[in-house]
C-alpha cells in the first residue's frame, strides 16, 4: 500500500499561514514533517509560535519575512543558511496586482516580481545548495494557470508566473542527477483570500459556469497534488508544470 511518510524530513513552506500554503503546511505536518512556515505579519507569527509551544507542536516554526522588503529577505536568507537540512521547499508566497498594462508602474512590476519570482530564486540559491549536497530534495513552486493562459489586467502576474515555470524547468534539468526533483503546480480558481480580493461575487459566479467541474477548487485539492510531488513516492516526475484547474484551461 502506498503511504506518505515525511518523518525525519524538514519542509519549508513560504506563505504558509493562509490559503493553499496553509493547506500544504498542515498536511506535511500531519504526515510527520518538521515545518518551517513564513508569514508577513509579526503579531500573527508571534501568536502562532506561542500556540505551537502551548500545544507542544515544536515541529512547527513560523518565520517572519516580507519578500517585498530586501532587508527582510536578507535576514531570512541568513536564517536559512543556519538550518542544517531542508528536504522539501514549497515556494508558495505570492501577490497579484491587476491593472491594464498601460496603467501599470515600474513599482508595481518590481514589487510583484520581488515576491513571485525573485524570492523563490533567492531561497533556492540556499536551499538548493543544501539539497544538492545531501543528494536529495523535492521542490514545488506554486505557479498559476495565468502562467499558461492569461486575461486582461494580468500582464505582470502572468509574466512572473511564466518566468517561475521557466526557472522550474531549468533547475529540474540541472539538479536531476543529484536526485533533486523540481516541479511547479499551477492552481486554477481556488477559494482563497486572494481570489476573493481580485474577483467580485458576480465574477466568481460567472467564472464557475466556465469551469468544467462547475466549482472552484478547495485549497486541500491543490495541496494533495503538491504533497505527492514533494514526497519520496515521486521518484521520476521533474521539470513539469502540473495544472490543477478542473479543466478550465482546456475550454
N, C-alpha and C positions, 0 to 999 in steps of 0.2 A: 504494500500500500504506500502510495506517495504521501509524504508528510513534510510540511515546512518546519524547519528547526533552525533557529538563529541563536541558539545557546552559545555563549562564548564569543559572539560577534558584536562589534561596535558599529552603529549606524549613525550617520549624520543626516538630519532632515532639515533643510532650510525652509523657513516659512511654515513651521510645523505646529503653530498654535491655533490654526483655524483651517477650515476648508479641506481641500484634498491633502495638504501636508499633514494636518492633524489626523486624518483618517489613516494615512500611511504610517505615521509615527505610532499611533495607538496599536495598529496591527503588528508592527515589528516588535513593540514592547510585549504584547500579549504572547507572541511567538518566541520570546526568550532573549531578544537582543538588548544590549545596553544602548540607550538612545541619547544622542545629543541633538537638541532641538533649538533652532534660532527663532527669535521674535524681535519686534521693533519697539515694544512698549515696556519701559523699565519697571513700572509698577506691576504690570501683568507678569513679567518674568520673575520678579521677586516673589509674588504671590504663588506662582506655580511651583517654584523651587521650595518654598515653605510647605506647600501642600504635599510635595513629594517626600519631604523629610518627615512630616507628621504621619503620612500613610506608609512610611518605611519603603517607599519606592525609589531607593537610591540608585537604581539602574537607569534612572531618567534624569537628565540635567538640561535645564533651559539656559540658553546663552543669548545675551543682548547684542544685537548688531543691526545697524541700519545700512543696507547695501548701497544706498544713495549718498552716504557720507563716507568720504575717503578715509578720514581719521578712524572712524568706527570700524571700517573694513580692515585697516592696517592692524588695529588692536586685535581683531578677531583672528586674523592670519597668524599672529604671534601665539594666540591661544591654541590654534590648530596644530602649530608646529610642536607644541609641548605635549600633545596627545600621542601616546606610543603607537597605537594601532587603530586604524579605521578600515573596516572591511566593506562597508556599504556607504555610498554617498547618493542622496536624493536631492538634486538641485530643483527645489520647488518654488522658492520665493520669486514672486513676480508682480509687476504692476502693469496697468493698462492706461493709456491716455488716448481717448478717442477724439480726433479732430480732423477736419478736412486738411489734406496735405498743405495747401496754400496758407492755412491759418496756423500751422504748427510752428514751433520755435525751436531753435537750437538747444535751448534749455530743456524743453520737453524731450527732445530726441536723446540728449545726453543722459538725462535722469532715467528715462526708460531703459536705455541700454546699460547703464551702470548696474541696474538691478537684474534685468533679464538676461544679459549676456556677459558683461564684464565680471560680475560676481561669480558665476559658475567658472569662468576662466581662471580667476584668482584662486578660488577654492581648489580646483582640480590641479593647479600647479603644485599645491602642497599635498593634498590627499592622494593624487595620482602617484606622486613620488613614493608615498608610503606603500601604496598597493603594489607598485612595480617591484619594490624592494622585497615585499613579503610574498610575491608571486601569486597573489590572489586579490581580487576586488570585483565589486559589482557597482556600476554607476548607472543611475537612471536620471536623465534630465527631463523635467516636465516642460514640454513644448506646448503646442496648441494646434487645433485644426487651422488656426489663422496663420500658421507657418506653412500650410499646404494649399489652402484657398484663402480668399480674402473678401472683404466687403468695404464699402465706403467708410472713411474715417479711421481705418486701421493700418495706414501705411507704416507708421513707426512700430507698432506692435508686431505686425507681420514681418517686417524686416528683422526685428530682434529674434523672433522665434525661428524664422527661416535660418538665420545665422547659427542659432543654438543647435538646430538639427544638423547643419553642416559641420559644426565642431564635434558633435556626437559621432558622426560617421568617420571623421578623420582620426579621432582618438581611438575609436574601435579598431581601426586598421593598425595603428601604431602599437597599441597595447595588447592586442590579442595574443602574441607569443608569450606574454607573461601571465596569461590566464586572468586578465583584467577585461571584463566584458562591459561595453558601454552602449547603452540604448537610450532612446527617447520614447516618451509616451505623450501622445497628443490628445488631450481630452476634447470632446465636443462640449455641447451645452450641458453644464453641470450645476446643480443647485449649490451655489456658494455666495458669499457676500459680494465678491467681485461681479458675478453675473447679475445679481440684483441691483448693483450700483450702476451698471453700464447698460441695463435694459429696463424699460418701463414694464409695468404689469401687462399692458396691452401688447407690447412687443414680445414678451415671454409667451403669451397666449398664442400669438401668430406664429412664432418660431416653432412651438410644439407641433403645430399642424404640418410642418415641413420635415419633421424627423420621422423616418420610417417606423421606429419603435413607438412613436407617438407620446414621448415624455422626455424630460430632461434626465440625465444620469444622476444618481446619488454618488456622493463622494466615495462611499465604500466600494462602488463598482469600478472606479478608477484605481483605487488603492489595491484591489486584488490583482490587477494586471501588473502594477508596479512591484508588488510583493513577489510574484513569480520571477520577474526579470532580475530582481535583487537577490534571489535565493540561490543556494547551491544546486537546486534542481535545474536551473538554467545553466547548461554546460556548452551550448552551441549557438545561441542567439546573440549576435552582437552587430552593431552598426545599423540597427533597424529603428524606424520610427513607427511605433505601434499606435494606430489611430483608434480611439475608443469613443465613438460618436453616435452609436445607434443607427448607423447607416447614412448620416446626414451628408457626408462629402461624396456619396455615390449618387445622390439625387440629381 
